[in-house]
Each structure stands twice: as structure tokens, then as C-alpha cells.
Amino acid sequence: MPAYWISNYRAVRDNEKMAAYAALAAPALIDAGGRFLARGLPEQVYEAGLQERVVVIEFDSVEAAVAAHDTPAYQEALAALGDGAERDIRIVPGA
């Protein structure tokens, strides 16, 4: 069953750290089997929706998504980001 890695960016504090993270994270997650489905600010929000950056990545399974997070390559990306952003990341199984 597919799984979805959903990142909501509550705040970006340092654009240079974000750029360094993005340069490392995208290849690391793609190499781990991730497929980027959506990236960017919402075009429209409803109810309690927030105007914050969202990233959705599809993986073949929850296990694959968790394993992608734990790879040395993605951990390097996290180190580059440091305190450059406040995020909410969740991995959700597909229906």
C-alpha cells in the first residue's frame, strides 16, 4: 500500500539553510524511492487552513518512507537545515 510523506512548513527562518536542505533532500528522497506529488504554497485554503508551504511525497509503503527519512543522505540534508525551518512532517498510509 502506498504511503505519503506530508511536510507542512510552519515557518522558514533561514532561506540559505532551506536552499542547502532542498539541494540535498530532494535527491536523497528520490533515490530512496520517493515521488514528489506536490510542492509549494496552497492556491486556496478552507476552514482552518494555513497559507504555508506543503510538500507531498509518495512512497511504495510506510516502511519505505520511514527508511527514506533514516538514510544517511537525508540525515545530511536535515543537518544542513538545522534550525532554518519549523516543520510538521507526517507519514500517512494510502487508502
N, C-alpha and C positions, 0 to 999 in steps of 0.2 A: 504494500500500500504506500503511495507517495506521502511525503511529509513536506511541510512548508516552514521555512525559517523566516520569521517576520521580525523586522527591526524597525522600531519607531524611535526617531531621534528627537528626544525631548529638548535638547539644546546642543548647539555646536559652539564650543568655546574657543577653538583654535583651528582656523582654516588650513594652516600649514600641516598640522598634525592629521587633520582629516584627509588631506590630499596624500600624505605619506601612507596612511592606513589604506585608502582606496587603491593605491597603486600596488600594494601587497595583498590585500584581502581578496580582490576580485579574482586574480589568477589562482590563489590558493583554494578558494571555494569552487571554482570551475574545475580545477584539477582533481578535487575531491568528489566530483560528480554533480555539483550544483548547477542549476539552470536559472538564470536571473529572469524573473517574470515581470517585475515592476520595480522602478526606482524613481524617486522624485517626490515633489510636493503634490498633495491631492488637488485635483481640479475642482472638487466640490466636497464639502463635509456636511454631515447631518447630525442632529441630536447633540450629543456631547463631543462630536468630532473635533479634533485639533488640527490646526494648519501646521503640521510637522512632516519632515521628510520620512518616507516609508520605503523599505526595501523588502521585496518578497522573492525568496529563492526556493525552487522546488528541488527536492532530493528523492531518491528512489524509496527511502524509508526513514523512519525516525532515527534508527541506528546510524544510517549513513550521514544524516545531518549532525548528530552528536559527534560522530567520528571526525567530520569536517572541522567542527569547532576545536577539537582537541589536537589537530595536526600541528606539527612544529611550524609549518608555513603560516597557518592562521594565527598561531600564538605570536609569531614575529610581527604580524600586522597589528595585533592587539597591543603589543609593546610600543609600536610606533604611534598608535593613537593615544595611549596613556590617558591623561585627563582631558583630552581635546574635545570630548563629546560625552553627553549623558544620554544613554540609550536604554530602551526596553527591548530585549530580544527574547523571543519565544519560539519554540519548535512545536508545531501543531500537526497531528496526523490528518491525512486527507480523508474525505468521506467516502 
